[in-house]
Amino acid sequence: MIRLYFTLRGDNEHLARGELKALLETIRVNVGVECYTMICITSPISNLTIAEDIMSRAGYLKESGILLNVFNAYSERDAREAGNLLEEKRAHISIFKSTVSENAVKTFLKVAGVEHSTRGIGEYRLIFSDGLVFLGVKKFTVNTRSFEERARSKPFKRSIELSPEIARVLINLSRAKRGGLLLDPFAGTGVILIEAWSMGIRAIGVDIDSVIVRGMENNILFFNTNSLVVYGDSRTLLYRCIDHVATDLPYGRAASTHGADIRDLYKGFAEKLSSYLSRCGYAVLMTPHWLEDYVDEILYSHGFRVVERYYDYVHSSLTRVINVVKWR
């Protein structure tokens, strides 16, 4: 049996923790998780493939590996014990958000006799967080270069489109499994569809703007994905028993609503969602903060409840709300 560690993106730790929890649920792993500043550790599990599966899908996780032990950052006795566990007196060292004093870090490393190293996969890790030191061996990292390459190379782009990382988080929060089917009712340039395809998930993308639909089709063809693009209005289209929905609802002047009032659009969508989201399904809806109360009202009136909620700060005038929705 082994324990795993996962490091989180520091710009939205709450969202990263939610993604980790959702991924563990998606791959049906019954494991306890304890989180500290920018790092989570699991209870004992049987094998390392769980970490590999999670990191191959993650958007807001950074790295994962085998946790060897946890020490008190202010204990010289623990520092000597950590040094004795290292076969080589070298480790990649991280200090998360100054949650351990600089002097304590220097003392711990000096007593442990550890020097800095940056070798990559397979290296020892000493991670300082919340007065503790996590000793592990790095095994997996998220391939952010592939995200950047897909975002840069697709032929049709818009300034308001989602980043690949946030698109992956939305997909993961929907608990969509490899080989499963995901619906994006307001798909725009198709970022969610493309990331779903890269994760082994089939997807349907819908948009009401014919120009955007043509651009989305070009993106889908460029990556040769197995996605389906639909030109239509998500307030009227009907599906049968959809288990996973992930979407960024329109808002702001650059969004395509075809003249519809934003509240009416949301209300019509929620009504249609209630006719096709399965009883065990998840819908992940990204909406602006200023519509939070209204979103609560229309979801509740159509029989839904928000089981998880995360906030994503974009700039001073926009904070996005990620609503994870199920039937009441």
C-alpha positions, 0 to 999 in steps of 0.5 A: 500500500502507498500514499499519494500526494497532489500539488495544487495550483495556487491561484485557485486552491479551492477549485483544484481541491474540488477537481481532485475530489471529483476525479477520485469519484469519477474513477471510483476510488474510495480514498480519504484525502487531507488537504493543506496549503497547495497540497493534498495527501491520500490515505493508503491505496493499492497502486500508482495508476490512480495518480496517473489516471488523475494527472492525465485529466487534470487542469488545476493540479500540478504534480503527483507522486508517492508520499514517503512521510510527513515531518514537523518543519520545526523539529531537528529530530524530524529533519535528521529522520528525513535526511536518513530516508533520502538515498541521495542528499538531493531533493527538489524543494518547494515552499508553499505561500510562506506557510513555513518560516524562512529560517525553519526551512534553512535549519531543516535542510541544513540538519537534514543535509539536503541540497537542491535538485531539479532533475524531474520525474523520479526525483525526491521532493521536500514540500514545505506547507502549513508547518509541515514537510512532505517527503515524496517522490515525483511521478507525474506532472500535468502536460501544460505544453499540450494545452498551450499548443492546442490553444495556439494552433486551433484555427478559430479563436475568440478573446472570451473563450475558456482556457484549456485548463478551466475547460478540463476542470468543468469536464472533471467536475461533471464526473464524465468518464473516459468513453462517456458522453458530454454535452456543452449547450453553449460551446462557442469555439469548442474548447470544452469539446476539444479538451473532452476529446483529448481526455477520451470523452465524446462530446456534443457542442451547440451554439446559436450563432452560425458564424461561431458554429462554422468556426467551431466545426473548423476547430473540430476538424483541425483536431480530428475529434469525435465530437458532434457540432449542432447549430441550434438554440439550447432553450429549445433542443431536447435530448434523452437522458444526458449524464454530463453537462459542462458549459460556460453560459453567455454573459457580457457584451461579446457573448452571442445571445442573438438579442435574448435577455440574459435572464430569459436565456438562463431561465429557458435553458434551465427549463430544458435542462430539467427535461434531459439531465438524468437523475444521477447526472451532473451539470456544471454551469459557469455563470457571472457572479452578479447573476448568482442569486438569479441562477440559484432561483431558477435552478431551485424552481426547476428541481435542481440543487447546487451541490458544489460552488467555486469562484474564479476571479478573472479581473476586477469586474468579473468573477465567474461562478462554477455551479455543480448541479444535481437533482434535489 
